[in-house]
Amino acid sequence: MKQWGPSTSAIHSGVEVDASTGAIIQPIHMSSVYVQPEPGEFKYDYGRSMNPDFYPLEAALAALEHADHATVVSSGVGAMSCLLGLLDEGARIVMPTDVYGGTYRLFQRIFAQVGIRIEQIDMTDLDLVDKALRGGSHTTILYAESPTNPLLFVYDLREISIIAKRYGAISVLDSTFASPIFQNGISLGFDVVLHSCSKYLGGHSDIVAGCLMTNNLEIKQKLDFTRTSMGLHSDPFTMFLLRRSLKTLPLRMARHQSNAMILAEYLEGHRMVRRVLYPGLKSHPQHHIAVRQMHGFSGMMSVEFDVDTSAVSKLIAGFRLFTLAESLGGVESLVEQPALMTHMKIPANIRKAHGLADALVRFSVGIEDAEDLVDDLDRALSALSPSKID
Ligand SMILES: *Cc1c(COP(=O)(O)O)cnc(C)c1O
């Protein structure tokens, strides 16, 4: 059967009319426990391991990512925690220098504490990827994030997945910034794709959830087993909201991206801006790779303003529509300063070595009217600049 397009999948995949009532919207099963007609005879037993709400949602998530299987979990970090079930003694994780702060904390503080070796490399350099994976005798996870948070690096995912395959590493991609609408890591050769569903997939800043997708049944079973064993499940109401949100994902993503493109071009031309990091701009160092492997450039960008570090917070305080908050991917525009907020968990010297300036400002561009967003930036920047007579 021909695969549905993303907008059709977003609405129809996994959806079945409720047989007992005819309800077109699937009910929420809040029950934590299920009756067994005979001891050990059941379809569902207990809410930590199985719930009828998991499956329709997982079917939709898998369809959107063009994957065979999906596992829905408690959060994006919960999805990474699930990877523990794929590792054994002496295992390694090779990941980029620029990653989400919570990923750094989980791997470098918790996984490393139980003996998993963590290596961070510059993944724009494929020779370094090859060197890091070559010759390891233990299980290795090649963990990529692209585009990265917050520096918007774009890695050559097809080439990286080929190198991982060559050395028998399990390749995992955090595709949160792109969403399944703009990037499909399984089609690019990755074994596992994960998302923080708290971001674009949820899209309304009202849930915390995560998911992992794969075409490999053995990996899917291990992830499910780990979810149950470690208590990483999602709750029924969150799953309901997530399934509801997915219906508008393609529409929302199109608007996030068109707004972001307008703002990126506006900011790039502004005299108070040093550089704009947005994969959709021709000036982005990996723009050519982004064009090849993404279907769009999403709504995240980071900006270095040509102002004193001390003036950055004043600038942010001047925004009316860009609210100062962590997180991203919701309908409302947000702004944050990674070095002081999301990435504060990374020691200052390491942030500096990786190119994350204290003055860097990250924007999650929402789906408001682009004109209003440009006006907001324009007004705040003008208020900051000393009056100039041209
Ligand atoms: C937010 C985020 C995560 C973590 O997701 P949670 O749902 O907050 O646990 C992982 N990766 C990226 C790129 C993120 O932005």
The ligand as an ORCA input file, in Angstrom:
! r2SCAN-3c Opt
* xyz 0 1
  C      14.219     19.246     25.231
  C      15.153     18.383     24.506
  C      15.437     17.094     24.979
  C      14.878     16.554     26.271
  O      13.506     16.367     26.225
  P      12.552     16.404     27.527
  O      11.220     16.059     26.963
  O      12.650     17.769     28.092
  O      13.081     15.390     28.475
  C      16.290     16.328     24.227
  N      16.857     16.787     23.107
  C      16.617     18.014     22.625
  C      17.285     18.458     21.374
  C      15.776     18.865     23.323
  O      15.566     20.098     22.866
*
